[in-house]
Amino acid sequence: MKIITSIVTLLLSAQLFAAVNLNTASAMELATLPGIGENTAAKIIDYRKEHRFKDAREIMNIKGIGEKKYDKIKSELHI
């Protein structure tokens, strides 16, 4: 039982540090990014319905995400 608990803990902690894929992440996953709340997460999802992200910098096309916010989250983004 102790091994199973350790494996589950390891998997959950790895998930906390995993990059967020802009093209597939749920609103909940997007909202885990620093400075990205529910409203901005919804805007990201709306944007990607019409534009597939090809570069993480495209997130700055979302109203409310500028250079400063992008700099804070860029290391956590994945395409």
Secondary structure by P-SEA (a helix, b strand, c coil): caaaaaaaaaaaaaaaaccccccccccccccccccccaaaaaaaaaaaccccccccccccccccccaaaaaaccccccc
